[in-house]
């Protein structure tokens, strides 16, 4: 009985694993890896941004986020390949402008932290989340129908 259960579980895993991997394909690209790192840093930052005793750690997270975003500026989102050739250059320019706005906002948050204005920095960091959502709608390739 236990062997049948184990065999069924392994079979299910063998069938489901490739599907789950395909859903995370954007994380497999170089750009996806940079964006994933930004997301992890952002989560940590939200926990530390209001605590003045953690300003150095918050600045380090923001600096890392800026570095990852800057590295991603020259990369191409997967969605670009789906566009007609005559629209790709404009799409790339808008993508780079979006990341530039993101890095400029990071600079504002760092300046606020250095000035001891944690409330202002927290507000600026929250606007990073809004920029991410806006840019993901515009530049991130949508997941296939039926995936979560």
C-alpha positions in Angstrom: 0.0 0.0 0.0 2.7 2.4 1.0 4.7 1.6 -2.2 1.7 2.4 -4.4 1.2 5.7 -2.6 4.9 6.5 -3.0 4.8 5.5 -6.7 1.7 7.6 -7.3 3.3 10.6 -5.6 6.5 10.3 -7.7 4.5 9.9 -10.9 2.5 13.1 -10.0 5.7 14.9 -9.3 7.2 13.9 -12.6 4.1 15.2 -14.4 3.7 18.4 -12.4 7.4 19.5 -12.1 7.9 20.5 -15.8 4.6 22.5 -15.7 5.6 24.4 -12.6 9.1 25.0 -14.1 7.5 26.4 -17.3 5.4 28.8 -15.2 8.6 30.3 -13.7 10.5 30.5 -17.0 10.9 34.3 -16.6 13.0 33.5 -13.5 15.3 31.5 -15.7 16.4 34.4 -17.9 19.2 36.7 -16.9 16.8 39.6 -16.6 14.5 37.5 -14.5 17.3 36.6 -12.1 18.0 40.4 -11.6 14.4 41.1 -11.1 14.0 38.2 -8.6 16.9 39.6 -6.6 15.3 43.1 -6.6 12.1 41.5 -5.3 13.8 39.7 -2.4 15.7 42.9 -1.5 12.4 44.9 -1.6 10.7 42.5 0.8 13.6 42.9 3.3 13.6 46.7 2.8 10.0 47.0 3.6 10.7 45.5 7.0 13.7 47.7 7.8 12.9 51.1 6.1 11.0 52.6 9.1 13.7 51.7 11.7 16.4 54.4 11.9 18.7 52.0 13.6 18.7 49.9 10.4 19.4 52.8 7.9 22.8 51.3 6.9 21.2 48.0 6.1 18.4 49.7 4.2 20.9 51.8 2.2 22.8 48.6 1.4 19.6 46.9 0.1 18.7 50.0 -2.0 22.2 50.0 -3.4 21.9 46.4 -4.3 18.5 46.9 -5.9 19.9 49.8 -8.0 22.9 47.6 -9.1 20.5 44.8 -10.2 18.2 47.3 -12.0 21.2 48.9 -13.8 22.5 45.5 -14.9 19.0 44.7 -16.3 18.9 47.9 -18.4 20.8 46.4 -21.3 18.9 43.2 -21.3 15.7 42.5 -23.3 12.4 41.4 -21.8 11.0 38.2 -23.3 7.9 40.1 -24.3 10.0 42.1 -26.8 10.5 39.1 -29.0 6.7 38.8 -29.5 6.5 42.3 -31.0 6.9 43.2 -34.6 10.5 44.2 -35.5 9.6 47.9 -36.1 8.2 48.2 -32.5 11.1 46.5 -30.6 13.4 49.5 -30.5 10.7 51.7 -29.0 9.7 49.0 -26.5 13.4 48.6 -25.4 13.7 52.4 -25.0 10.6 52.5 -22.8 11.8 49.5 -20.8 15.1 51.3 -20.2 13.3 54.5 -19.2 11.2 52.6 -16.8 14.3 51.1 -15.1 15.9 54.6 -15.1 12.8 55.9 -13.2 13.1 53.0 -10.8 16.8 53.8 -10.1 16.1 57.5 -9.7 13.5 56.7 -7.2 16.0 54.5 -5.3 18.4 57.4 -5.2 15.6 59.6 -3.6 15.0 56.9 -1.0 18.8 56.7 -0.2 19.0 60.5 0.1 16.0 60.5 2.5 17.7 57.9 4.6 21.0 59.7 4.7 19.0 62.8 5.8 17.4 60.8 8.6 14.0 61.1 7.1 12.7 57.5 7.4 9.1 58.5 6.9 10.0 60.1 3.6 12.2 57.1 2.6 9.3 54.7 3.5 6.9 56.7 1.3 9.5 56.6 -1.6 10.0 52.9 -1.1 6.3 52.3 -1.4 6.3 54.1 -4.7 8.9 51.6 -5.9 6.2 48.9 -5.5 3.8 51.0 -7.6 6.5 51.4 -10.3 7.1 47.7 -10.3 3.4 46.9 -10.8 3.1 49.4 -13.6 6.2 48.3 -15.4 5.4 44.6 -15.0 2.0 45.2 -16.8 3.8 46.9 -19.6 7.0 44.9 -20.0 6.6 41.5 -18.4 5.4 38.7 -20.6 2.1 37.5 -19.3 1.8 34.0 -18.0 0.0 31.5 -20.2 -3.7 31.0 -19.7 -4.5 28.5 -16.9 -1.3 29.1 -14.9 -1.2 30.8 -11.5 
